[in-house]
Every structure is written in structure tokens, then in C-alpha cells.
Amino acid sequence: MDGVAAVVRGDAALLEDDLAEFLGSLTAPGAVAPQSVYESALRRSLYEPVADAVGSKVGQEALPPTAGAPGGDRAPLRPSMVYWAYRNYRGFPHETGSEALSADMAVIRRAAVAVRVMLKAFVAIDDIQDGSDVRYGEPALHVTHGVPLALNTGSWLIAAVLRHAADPAVVESLARAVESGFTGQAVDLSTRTAETRAELLAAPLEERVAYWESLAALKTGTLFRMPLDSALAGLRVVDDEQYVLDAAMRQLGLASQLFNDLTDFVPEFGGGRIHEDYDGLSNRVFLELLDPESSQLSLSGEALKSYVLGHPKLEPTLLALAAEAVRLKRDAKESVYRVCRSDRSAAYFDLTIERKGHLIDRLLETLQQRSGA
């Protein structure tokens, strides 16, 4: 594991270097005259928001700085599933010859940067649409720079990384991810409308769950599939393993969304932000607890909040959904293991995915302790 961890850190450090170079190329173009009014306006309205969007809000738990290890004692490192795909299908260092001359590595390096920045662009736009003022403990981009600049920054970054990816197959994969993400966001936003809320309130449980799964697969599932899809496209992996990995990433997306939905009810994970997200009916807990008899329930947030928090089946529902998240994660990992080329590849995957995955297990344990199960 120590040897694999060093490779993970080395790949993550390379990504951070490439990300810094990409950001520098965007925010310091030589064609702009220095100290001009135009340069000042461009820096204030584009370069600074771009740097803020890309260079902050770490998100999932990163590898801590470690003196003497790849990346050294600088900022925390974040592993990438793009690099896992490269290691799985092209091998680890000293297994396949000089990486400096590898055309595949060049494609992967650009794809990894594109994926990371694309995720940052999604965050900037998503926070505006959801009205989220905080992202990972920091003010959201639209809070620090205003909604118009944040929206422009997120849109501009999407265009910039599609150009940066360069490889046509990778660009096509990323474009599909953008389409899926925005489609899912449209469905999510629909849950705030009176029409969709009334339909969900009246629908049977099976249909509500199917609605949630479709939504979660498009939104959160896309965030898991995008890195792998782009890497597989760049590496020209065309066999049935693509379908296995796509299904596994969909499962991980559902597990992650379940975790996000459940943390709104668990102070140990939600902190001071629990019991807040009641503007839409996209939370799986809400959809589980509603029934046809509640169709006359007021659609206001406070009424829904009181109904859910006072529901006699709330605690067992939380426990059952937490167990479902653990099962989805476990099944997804077992599927990925079947396409791993080596034990080292499996260990690389674990180190990468368990940055958040271990929290899913902890959530179930917390709820079990809370319920005495």
C-alpha cells in the first residue's frame, strides 16, 4: 500500500502542477497590455473570479502534505480517478517504460485538468441555482463576486476546459457530462415548482424513488462518471469494461447523494446546516415519508419541515437509507475490483474513492448507535 500511496501522491502532485500552469495561462495572457484600464477590468471581472473558483474549496478530504513524499509539504493533494484509469490500463511507473514519452499520459494530464476545472464550474453555477452561500466552509463564488460574475465565470470555464482537453474523444465525453449535469439540474429545480411538487406528493412511493434515482444519476452520478468516462475515452478503452465502470459510478453517485440527503438530519455530519434544505422535494428522505394521504399537506417549507421531523418513521427511514448507501458503495467497489488489472490498481482505487466513501460507513454507524440498533 505504501508504494501505491506514493504513486497516488505523485499523480496528484502532477495534476496540481498542471492545474497551476493552466490557471496561469488563463489569468496572464501576454496579449493584454499591462496597467491599462482594460487589463484592470479584465483582471477584476474574470481573472480573479476564475482563480477563486479553481484555486479554492477543496471539497472531499485530500491527502495531507507530507515532507519527503511526492508533492512534499505544500498544499493538500487530491487524487483523481482520471489517473486511476491510466494506472489500471497502462500500468504503474517502471512497468511500461518512459512516461515522459507517453502520448497517452499527455492526453490523461489534459483530461485530468479539464475534469477538475469542469467540476469547479459546476459548483459555481450550482451554488447560484441552489441559493447556497457557503461551499466547503468558504463563501460561495457568487457571494464574493456577485451572481453575474459567478455565472459568467462558470460558463467561461466550461468553454475553456473543453478547448484545453484537446483530444476529440475526451471533449465529446466532457460535453456529454455537461449535458447530463444541466439536465439533472433542470429536474432538480423543477422540484421547487408547485406543479412538480403536487405530482410528487400524489405519486406512489415507487414512482417517487424512481424520480429520485433518475435525478441523482444525472446530477451526482455525472460527477463520478465524468472523470472515468473522459479517461476511458482518451485511452480508447472500448470493451465491455466501460459498461461495468459506468454502472459502478452510477451506484457511487446514488450512494453519495443518499449521504448528502441524510446529513441534513444528522448533526454529526451536517453541523450547523441541518434542517435547512426544504425548498425542493429532491431529498430522498422527504420522498420516502410522503404518502397519498399527505397530498393535502401545505407545500411550504416550514410545513414540510414539521411533517418530516415529526414523522414516526423518520428514524427507521434514515437507518434504512444509510444502509442502502453502504450497500451501493460496496457493490460499486466490487464491480470495479473485477476490472482492476492488479492489486495495486485496486489499492489505488480505494485510496481515491474512500476520501468520501468512508464517511458513508461512518454515517450508518452513527445512526445505528443513535437508534440503539
matplotlib code that plots the C-alpha trace (Angstrom):
import matplotlib.pyplot as plt

x = [0.0, 2.9, 4.2, 0.7, 0.2, 3.4, 2.1, -1.2, 0.5, 2.8, -0.1, -2.0, 1.0, 1.4, -2.2, -1.7, 1.3, -0.7, -3.7, -1.4, 0.0, -3.5, -4.7, -1.6, -2.2, -5.8, -5.1, -2.0, -2.3, 0.5, -1.8, -3.3, -1.5, -0.3, -1.6, -4.3, -8.0, -8.9, -6.4, -7.6, -11.3, -10.4, -8.4, -11.1, -14.1, -12.6, -9.1, -9.8, -13.1, -11.5, -8.6, -11.0, -13.2, -10.4, -8.0, -10.2, -12.9, -11.0, -14.1, -13.5, -10.9, -7.4, -4.1, -2.3, 1.1, 3.9, 7.6, 9.7, 6.7, 5.6, 4.1, 6.1, 4.8, 2.8, -0.9, -3.1, -3.3, -6.5, -6.3, -8.1, -10.0, -8.6, -5.2, -6.6, -7.8, -4.3, -2.7, -5.2, -5.0, -1.4, 0.4, 2.4, 5.8, 8.6, 6.1, 5.6, 8.7, 9.3, 6.1, 7.7, 7.3, 3.8, 1.2, -1.5, -0.1, -0.2, -3.9, -4.6, -2.9, -5.0, -8.2, -7.5, -7.2, -10.3, -12.3, -11.1, -11.9, -15.3, -16.3, -15.4, -17.5, -20.4, -20.0, -20.1, -23.3, -25.0, -24.5, -26.3, -29.2, -29.5, -29.0, -26.1, -24.0, -21.3, -19.2, -16.9, -16.7, -15.9, -18.2, -19.5, -18.2, -21.4, -21.2, -17.7, -18.0, -21.7, -24.2, -23.5, -19.7, -20.0, -22.4, -20.1, -17.0, -18.6, -19.8, -16.4, -14.6, -16.7, -15.7, -12.0, -11.6, -13.4, -10.7, -7.9, -8.9, -8.0, -8.5, -11.8, -13.0, -12.3, -14.1, -17.1, -17.2, -17.0, -19.7, -22.0, -21.3, -22.2, -25.5, -26.3, -25.4, -27.6, -30.4, -30.3, -30.2, -33.3, -35.1, -33.9, -35.0, -38.4, -39.0, -39.4, -42.3, -45.9, -46.7, -43.9, -44.3, -48.0, -47.3, -44.7, -46.9, -49.6, -47.3, -46.8, -43.6, -42.1, -42.5, -41.0, -38.0, -37.6, -37.8, -35.1, -32.8, -33.1, -32.3, -29.4, -27.9, -27.9, -26.5, -24.3, -23.7, -22.4, -19.7, -18.5, -18.8, -17.2, -13.6, -13.7, -15.6, -13.1, -10.2, -11.6, -12.3, -8.8, -7.3, -9.6, -11.0, -13.8, -14.7, -17.4, -15.5, -16.8, -20.3, -19.2, -17.4, -20.3, -22.7, -20.4, -20.0, -23.8, -24.0, -21.4, -23.3, -26.5, -24.7, -23.1, -26.5, -28.1, -25.3, -25.9, -29.6, -29.2, -26.7, -29.5, -30.8, -27.6, -25.8, -22.5, -22.2, -24.4, -23.1, -25.0, -26.6, -29.0, -32.8, -32.2, -32.7, -36.5, -37.1, -37.3, -38.6, -35.4, -34.4, -34.9, -35.9, -38.9, -39.9, -39.9, -42.0, -44.7, -47.8, -51.0, -52.8, -50.4, -51.5, -53.3, -50.2, -49.1, -46.3, -44.5, -41.0, -42.0, -45.0, -42.9, -40.2, -42.6, -44.2, -40.8, -39.2, -42.2, -42.9, -42.9, -41.0, -38.2, -35.5, -36.0, -36.1, -32.8, -31.3, -32.6, -31.4, -27.9, -27.7, -28.7, -25.9, -23.4, -24.7, -24.5, -20.9, -19.9, -21.4, -19.8, -16.4, -16.8, -17.7, -14.6, -12.4, -13.4, -11.9, -8.8, -5.6, -3.8, -3.9, -2.1, -4.8, -7.4, -5.5, -5.2, -8.9, -9.6, -7.3, -9.0, -12.7, -12.6, -11.8, -15.6, -16.6, -15.5, -18.0, -20.8, -19.8, -19.5, -22.9, -24.5, -22.6, -23.7, -27.3, -27.1, -25.6, -28.3, -31.1, -29.6, -29.5]
y = [0.0, 2.4, 2.1, 2.6, 5.6, 7.2, 6.7, 8.3, 11.2, 11.6, 11.6, 14.1, 16.4, 16.3, 17.3, 20.2, 21.4, 21.1, 22.9, 25.8, 26.0, 26.0, 28.7, 30.8, 30.6, 31.8, 34.7, 36.1, 36.3, 38.2, 39.9, 42.2, 45.4, 45.7, 48.5, 49.6, 50.2, 47.1, 44.9, 46.1, 45.4, 42.0, 41.0, 42.2, 40.7, 37.5, 36.5, 36.9, 35.1, 32.3, 32.0, 32.0, 29.3, 27.0, 27.5, 27.2, 25.0, 21.7, 19.6, 16.0, 15.0, 15.4, 13.7, 15.8, 17.4, 15.0, 16.0, 13.8, 12.3, 13.3, 16.8, 17.4, 19.7, 22.0, 22.2, 19.1, 16.8, 15.4, 12.1, 11.8, 8.9, 10.0, 8.9, 5.7, 4.8, 5.4, 3.3, 0.5, 0.3, 1.5, 0.4, 1.8, 3.5, 1.3, -1.1, 0.5, 2.4, 6.2, 8.1, 11.3, 9.9, 8.5, 10.1, 8.5, 10.3, 13.6, 13.1, 12.0, 15.0, 17.4, 15.4, 15.5, 19.2, 19.6, 17.4, 19.2, 22.6, 21.4, 20.3, 23.8, 25.4, 23.2, 24.2, 27.9, 27.6, 25.1, 27.4, 30.2, 27.9, 26.4, 29.7, 28.2, 30.9, 28.6, 25.9, 23.7, 26.3, 29.2, 31.9, 30.7, 32.4, 34.4, 35.7, 37.1, 38.2, 38.6, 36.5, 37.9, 37.4, 34.0, 32.8, 34.2, 32.6, 29.2, 29.3, 30.6, 27.8, 25.2, 26.6, 26.9, 23.3, 21.8, 23.6, 22.5, 18.8, 18.9, 15.2, 14.9, 11.8, 13.4, 16.6, 14.6, 12.8, 16.1, 17.6, 14.7, 15.2, 18.9, 18.0, 15.4, 17.7, 20.5, 18.1, 16.9, 20.4, 21.2, 18.3, 19.3, 22.9, 21.6, 20.1, 23.7, 24.4, 23.9, 21.6, 19.0, 19.2, 18.4, 15.5, 14.0, 14.4, 12.4, 9.8, 6.3, 5.6, 3.5, 6.4, 8.9, 6.7, 6.2, 10.0, 10.5, 7.8, 9.4, 12.8, 11.6, 9.6, 12.7, 15.1, 13.3, 10.3, 12.5, 13.8, 10.3, 9.2, 12.2, 11.5, 7.9, 8.5, 11.1, 8.9, 5.8, 7.9, 9.2, 5.8, 4.3, 1.6, 0.2, -3.2, -4.2, -2.8, 0.6, -0.5, -2.1, 1.1, 3.3, 1.3, 1.3, 5.1, 5.4, 3.4, 5.6, 8.6, 7.3, 6.4, 9.9, 11.6, 9.5, 10.5, 14.2, 13.8, 12.1, 14.5, 17.1, 15.1, 14.2, 17.0, 15.0, 15.3, 18.3, 20.6, 23.8, 23.5, 20.6, 21.0, 23.8, 22.4, 22.3, 24.4, 21.4, 17.8, 16.2, 14.9, 11.1, 11.2, 13.5, 11.3, 8.2, 9.7, 11.3, 9.2, 9.8, 10.8, 13.7, 15.2, 18.0, 18.9, 22.5, 22.8, 25.5, 24.7, 25.1, 22.8, 20.1, 20.5, 19.9, 17.0, 15.2, 15.9, 14.8, 11.7, 8.4, 6.6, 9.2, 7.3, 3.9, 5.5, 7.3, 4.0, 2.0, 4.7, 4.8, 1.0, 1.3, 3.9, 1.5, -1.4, 0.7, 1.7, -1.8, -3.2, -0.5, -1.2, -4.9, -4.2, -2.0, -4.7, -7.1, -4.8, -3.9, -5.2, -5.7, -5.5, -2.2, -0.8, -1.9, -0.2, 3.0, 3.0, 2.5, 5.4, 7.6, 6.8, 6.4, 10.0, 10.4, 6.7, 6.2, 8.8, 6.8, 3.9, 6.3, 7.7, 4.3, 3.5, 6.9, 6.2, 2.7, 4.0, 6.7, 4.2, 1.5, -0.9]
z = [0.0, 0.8, -2.8, -4.2, -2.0, -3.3, -6.9, -5.9, -4.4, -7.4, -9.8, -7.6, -7.4, -11.1, -11.5, -9.1, -11.2, -14.4, -12.8, -11.7, -15.2, -16.8, -14.4, -15.1, -18.8, -18.4, -16.0, -17.5, -21.3, -23.0, -25.4, -22.7, -22.2, -18.6, -16.3, -18.7, -17.9, -20.0, -18.2, -14.8, -15.7, -17.1, -14.1, -11.7, -13.6, -15.0, -13.8, -10.1, -10.1, -12.2, -9.8, -6.9, -8.5, -9.4, -6.6, -3.5, -1.9, -1.7, -1.1, -0.5, 2.0, 0.4, 1.1, 3.7, 3.0, 3.9, 3.8, 1.6, -0.2, -3.8, -3.5, -0.4, 2.3, 0.1, -0.2, 0.3, -2.7, -4.3, -6.2, -9.5, -11.0, -14.3, -13.2, -11.7, -15.2, -16.6, -14.0, -14.4, -18.2, -18.9, -15.7, -12.9, -13.0, -14.2, -15.8, -19.1, -20.0, -20.0, -19.1, -20.4, -24.0, -23.5, -25.7, -23.5, -20.4, -22.2, -23.0, -19.4, -18.0, -20.0, -19.3, -15.5, -15.5, -17.6, -15.2, -12.1, -13.6, -15.0, -11.5, -10.2, -12.9, -12.0, -8.3, -9.2, -11.2, -8.8, -5.8, -7.6, -8.6, -5.1, -3.3, -1.4, 0.3, 1.6, -0.1, 1.9, 4.7, 2.4, 0.9, -2.4, -5.6, -6.1, -2.6, -3.1, -6.7, -7.3, -9.3, -12.7, -12.5, -10.9, -13.6, -16.3, -14.7, -14.5, -18.1, -19.3, -17.5, -19.2, -22.6, -21.6, -20.4, -23.5, -25.5, -23.1, -23.3, -27.0, -27.7, -29.7, -27.8, -24.4, -25.5, -26.6, -23.3, -21.3, -23.5, -22.6, -19.0, -19.3, -20.9, -18.3, -15.4, -16.7, -17.4, -13.9, -12.5, -14.5, -13.0, -9.5, -10.0, -11.1, -7.6, -6.4, -8.7, -7.4, -10.4, -9.8, -6.0, -6.3, -8.7, -6.3, -3.3, -5.1, -6.7, -5.2, -3.4, -6.3, -8.7, -6.2, -5.7, -9.5, -9.9, -7.3, -8.8, -12.3, -10.8, -8.7, -11.5, -13.7, -11.1, -8.6, -10.8, -13.5, -11.1, -10.6, -14.2, -15.8, -14.7, -15.7, -19.0, -20.1, -19.2, -20.9, -24.0, -24.0, -23.6, -26.2, -23.8, -25.9, -24.4, -22.0, -19.0, -19.9, -19.1, -15.8, -14.7, -15.8, -13.8, -10.8, -10.9, -11.1, -7.9, -6.2, -7.3, -5.8, -2.6, -2.4, -2.9, -0.2, 2.1, 1.2, 1.8, 5.1, 6.5, 6.7, 9.6, 11.4, 13.3, 13.5, 9.7, 8.8, 11.5, 11.9, 8.5, 9.3, 8.7, 6.2, 2.7, 2.4, -0.7, -3.0, -2.9, -4.2, -0.8, -0.7, 3.0, 2.1, -0.8, 1.4, 4.1, 1.9, 1.0, -0.9, 2.3, 2.6, -0.7, 1.1, 3.0, 2.6, 0.1, 2.2, 3.6, 7.3, 7.0, 5.2, 7.8, 10.6, 8.9, 8.2, 11.5, 13.4, 11.3, 13.4, 10.7, 10.4, 12.4, 10.8, 7.4, 8.0, 9.1, 6.1, 3.6, 5.3, 4.9, 1.3, 0.7, 2.2, 0.1, -3.1, -2.3, -1.5, -4.7, -6.8, -5.4, -6.0, -9.6, -10.0, -8.5, -11.2, -13.9, -11.9, -13.6, -10.4, -6.6, -6.9, -9.1, -6.6, -3.8, -5.9, -6.4, -2.7, -1.7, -4.2, -3.6, 0.1, 0.7, 0.9, 0.9, 4.5, 5.6, 4.2, 6.5, 9.5, 8.8, 9.1, 12.3, 13.8, 13.0, 14.4, 17.6, 17.8, 17.4, 19.6, 16.7]

ax = plt.figure().add_subplot(projection="3d")
ax.plot(x, y, z, "-o")
ax.set_aspect("equal")
plt.show()
